[in-house]
Amino acid sequence: MTTSLTTAVVRAENARKVYGTGETAVIALDNVTLSIRDGQFTAIMGPSGSGKSTLMHCLAGLDNLTSGQVFIGDLELGRLSDRQLTQLRRDRIGFVFQAFNLLPTLSALENITLPMTLAGATPDRDWLETVIGTVGLAGRLSHRPAELSGGQQQRVAVARALASRPDIVFADEPTGNLDSRSGAEVLQLLRHAREALQQTIVMVTHDPVAASYADTAVFLADGRLAGALERPTAPAVLDYLKTLES
């Protein structure tokens, strides 16, 4: 899957990731090349061990490639120091994980603004109000995580990811700890962020229903790109996964 470099928020070129050496070496990514367009919601899918989480971690600067390149905009991540990578992740990338990763002693609002507080940055009040309105948390801002449902906690995590107006949001199995109703609400929220806020989102998921909320589903198998579906539906994604697992 390719696109114009001028519209690519993140791209990988011949991305290769190998864990271990010699006979015990495991090739997690095998020369993967793809681009994520600005404003696109992309689901990364594949069988267990296909390399989908490794790919996301390398695209997000959380892990280093063995060879190849990853770019966020015009910045090649392999050329950045640890300090520069930390700043890049803080300023230009949002993260949503399966575990909500909220601090229990802070209110919902304090958790949302925590990354900017740690960076010494002042939130854009208008944008923050837009994000809070988008995720439907206006009546819960003073509540601590223990006072929120799982779905509400993940909404806080999504708001935290959006609050700094990042170039891209990476979501790693964001509905994994939620029941089906709460999971659907979070997926609808991510879809709304893409449509109303023009947010670029990359989501790793094993769930065909979750993938159906994306614009594009990209499939990996044995560390290699194995195809893509535009405007995926849950049945189409399930059928595609079956072909990879057979």
Secondary structure, 3 states (H helix, E strand, C coil): CCCCHHHEEEEEEEEEEEECCHHHCEEEEEEEEEEEECCCEEEEECCCCCCHHHHHHHHCCCCCCCEEEEEECCEEHHHCCHHHHHHHHHHHEEEEECCCCCCCCCCHHHHHHHHHHHHCCCCCHHHHHHHHHHHCCCCCCCCCHHHCCHHHHHHHHHHHHHHCCCCEEEEECCCCCCCHHHHHHHHHHHHHHHHHCCCCEEEECCCHHHHCCCCEEEEEECCEEEEEEECCCHHHHHHHHHHHHC
